[in-house]
Amino acid sequence: MKVPVTQDKVRKIASQEHNIYINEGIDQHTATQMAPRSLLKPFSEDLKRNLSDQQKFLEVELYKCLDEPFYSDDGFILYQGDSTDFLQKLSSSNIKIDLTITSPPYNIGKEYEALMSVDEYINWCSHWMQQIHNITKPNGAFWLNVGYLEVPRRGLCVPIPYLLWDKSPFYLLQEVVWQYGAGVSTKYRLSPRNEKWLFYIKDYQNYTFNLDDIRDSNVKYPNQKKNGKYRCNPLGKNPSDVWEFSKITTGTKRSSKERTGHPAQFPLGIVERVINASSNQLEIVLDPFAGSCSTGIAATGLGRIFLGFEMRTDYCKMAVDRFKEFKKERDSSNEQ
Ligand SMILES: C[S@@+](CC[C@H](N)C(=O)[O-])C[C@H]1O[C@@H](n2cnc3c(N)ncnc32)[C@H](O)[C@@H]1O
């Protein structure tokens, strides 16, 4: 059997599926339900007031170092431009970040990427990971979502964590496997059905981890007792380091409800879990490769302040529209 090196002789792996659906026309979803119910809960008057104060304070501080934002309202602050420039400027400000969640370009030929050599890619990632470290609070965290890339003549689906895991001063607490159903189907190898999240912290003796806020209530034997006591925590079990969340799919009749026109959205549910685990209300959550701002929707839905950077103006516009729709949905669900 003669096996082609890649299926269409270009360096694309995960992007193939998207390219197929882009030809069909992306199903830009009409918002019947923008977000999981858990992101639509009403806030107390106290929290609303404190969020508004925190937003005002941050806007003023950001203006001093980053100038005018693309958009800023209700705890959602978005800047359009190169994140490495913004991160550099932030490092000389008073602003410190509690939690960074991001999924950078994977260097696999998506529409928003300028392809680099693998060495260039590693250097570029090391640079901004170091910058994120510089602006993270001492007890802060950094969650990095990455997939696979091709290393020419060495490997086709090389896990990006193998290349990046120790390329910043962060302490790697653990890797979480994000497992999903949909994905590229392949003939000459196994279909990739997972990506990774690297859970980094700054100080391994002092970091936020709210296990009770992310417990999994899907317990097989909830009533099992030992010495008269329930074996399982009443809030549920530890969700483990393998997480199952459906991918955001595109295409006629198979598009996820959350789907925007962005080709690489991560699901709100997964970001929600990360935010609940690694931050508290009123804290600042950064996404330097914000895309459609899934991090921003989940962060504001959970009473955090979101700061996002995104290079492309069309994605920024898309993200702002998404946030406005989300706000409408939240307001109307709170009126009912
Ligand atoms: C994998 S996508 C992120 C998708 C996002 N997690 C979501 O749920 O929509 C990466 C994003 O980074 C943006 N990007 C690439 N290079 C950038 C840079 N230097 N500065 C800011 N944004 C950049 C791309 O335009 C793209 O939207």
PDBQT file of the ligand as one rigid body, heavy atoms in Angstrom, charges set to zero:
ROOT
HETATM    1  C1  LIG A 401      -7.437  29.031  17.764  1.00  0.00    +0.000 C 
HETATM    2  S1  LIG A 401      -8.105  30.594  17.491  1.00  0.00    +0.000 S 
HETATM    3  C2  LIG A 401      -8.872  30.965  19.020  1.00  0.00    +0.000 C 
HETATM    4  C3  LIG A 401     -10.335  30.618  19.034  1.00  0.00    +0.000 C 
HETATM    5  C4  LIG A 401     -11.034  30.914  20.346  1.00  0.00    +0.000 C 
HETATM    6  N1  LIG A 401     -10.547  30.041  21.400  1.00  0.00    +0.000 N 
HETATM    7  C5  LIG A 401     -12.548  30.787  20.228  1.00  0.00    +0.000 C 
HETATM    8  O1  LIG A 401     -13.174  30.045  20.996  1.00  0.00    +0.000 OA
HETATM    9  O2  LIG A 401     -13.101  31.423  19.324  1.00  0.00    +0.000 OA
HETATM   10  C6  LIG A 401      -6.686  31.629  17.523  1.00  0.00    +0.000 C 
HETATM   11  C7  LIG A 401      -6.987  33.095  17.254  1.00  0.00    +0.000 C 
HETATM   12  O3  LIG A 401      -5.777  33.833  17.443  1.00  0.00    +0.000 OA
HETATM   13  C8  LIG A 401      -5.791  34.933  16.523  1.00  0.00    +0.000 C 
HETATM   14  N2  LIG A 401      -4.389  35.396  16.389  1.00  0.00    +0.000 N 
HETATM   15  C9  LIG A 401      -3.384  34.825  15.682  1.00  0.00    +0.000 A 
HETATM   16  N3  LIG A 401      -2.225  35.490  15.879  1.00  0.00    +0.000 NA
HETATM   17  C10 LIG A 401      -2.509  36.510  16.726  1.00  0.00    +0.000 A 
HETATM   18  C11 LIG A 401      -1.729  37.537  17.341  1.00  0.00    +0.000 A 
HETATM   19  N4  LIG A 401      -0.418  37.647  17.104  1.00  0.00    +0.000 N 
HETATM   20  N5  LIG A 401      -2.345  38.393  18.182  1.00  0.00    +0.000 NA
HETATM   21  C12 LIG A 401      -3.676  38.297  18.434  1.00  0.00    +0.000 A 
HETATM   22  N6  LIG A 401      -4.461  37.336  17.893  1.00  0.00    +0.000 NA
HETATM   23  C13 LIG A 401      -3.889  36.454  17.054  1.00  0.00    +0.000 A 
HETATM   24  C14 LIG A 401      -6.405  34.375  15.274  1.00  0.00    +0.000 C 
HETATM   25  O4  LIG A 401      -6.929  35.372  14.431  1.00  0.00    +0.000 OA
HETATM   26  C15 LIG A 401      -7.485  33.439  15.860  1.00  0.00    +0.000 C 
HETATM   27  O5  LIG A 401      -8.724  34.075  15.931  1.00  0.00    +0.000 OA
ENDROOT
TORSDOF 0
